[in-house]
Amino acid sequence: MTSLSELPIRDDLRGRSPYGAPQRPVPVALNVNENTHPVPEDVASDIVARVAAAVGGVNRYPDREFTELREAFARYLGHDLTPEQIWAANGSNEVLQHILQAFGGPGRTLLGFAPTYSMYPLLAAGTGTEYLAGTRDADYELTPETAASQIRDLDPDIVILCSPNNPTGTPLGIETIEAAYAAARGIVVVDEAYAEFLPDGVPSALTLLPGRPRLLISRTMSKAFAFAGARVGYLAADPAVVDALRLVRLPYHLSALTQAAALGALAHADEMLATVGEIRTQRDRLVSELRRLGYTPHRSGSNFVLFGGVSDPQATFEALAERGILIRDVGIPHHLRVTAGTEAETTAFLEALAALGRPGAAAAQDEAPERSQGAPVDSDL
């Protein structure tokens, strides 16, 4: 059998590993930041009916401009957005890929602030864009001064800010986004995959769009909407940006079935997002209980919690997996990440972790340099 190394693959892809998270059939899967609550039955029935109706016309190509879906996304996001400012694709990863295809490429650079979403450098590599790993402040925060100074020094073509950040959960202040945009000469992307889990009243980067044509806000239906399997991501930006993304998308990239399913979910947005409050409650419960157990949970505005103080992350991961609970080793020394699930799932995790005993003294040392810089780690979005 031929090995990958024997193929005439691009030199810049040699030695790289594809993205992937552990997939094991376990009773409690809290490793990939999904909304673990199922889609309500009445909503599911309406989505199925819409998809069934769309099947009747699959002998024809779908609406290439997914006009109705863009109108629905504009209504959902608000902020006086128009359909001309909306883009969508098969998950937010494809949205980000379109951005890099249009604005990145050979001779251009993408700046992210590590540790952050591990797909950013992979998407950069796939488009021939050089990835630059910036650094964060203590406790994974990113101040306006830290972001702006690195942008000015590195002068990237594209800056990407994950808000809240994955895998740390760290919320990003709106003032940091303003400072990053002011310091950048090129595109600034704010990846708001987990925005719906932020506390009420915290402003979205969407509020900054007017007058900032180089600012792009990426979202997804995979998290709060509990729609990960449907693969729908979207973006809000200046209409000229949307025109640029048209240049690189594949023809008819959103199937009629995908469009129908997404429209069904958006038609029931209130019902689909009804579990967000409960997920926030379980997230905050995780922070409280992990601290009580002797770990060091970090501030989170997402649907997951990164916690330190783990003496042997891989051993703890395996011990929990043996008990039917899957969480995530994201590659940060002495840290693990757990998704906030249902009340029962959260309880199962906490009880299993408590049964393993208190963390060792060696784990209490959180190496500040390792926590604030380095390559992106294994996480997901």
Helices and strands as residue ranges (DSSP letters): G 4-6, G 11-13, E 28-29, H 41-55, H 67-77, G 83-85, E 86-89, H 92-103, E 109-113, H 119-126, E 130-134, G 138-140, H 144-154, E 158-162, H 174-183, E 187-191, G 195-197, G 205-208, E 215-220, G 228-230, E 233-236, H 239-246, H 256-267, H 269-272, H 276-292, E 296-297, E 304-308, H 313-322, E 325-326, E 336-339, H 343-355, G 361-364, H 368-372
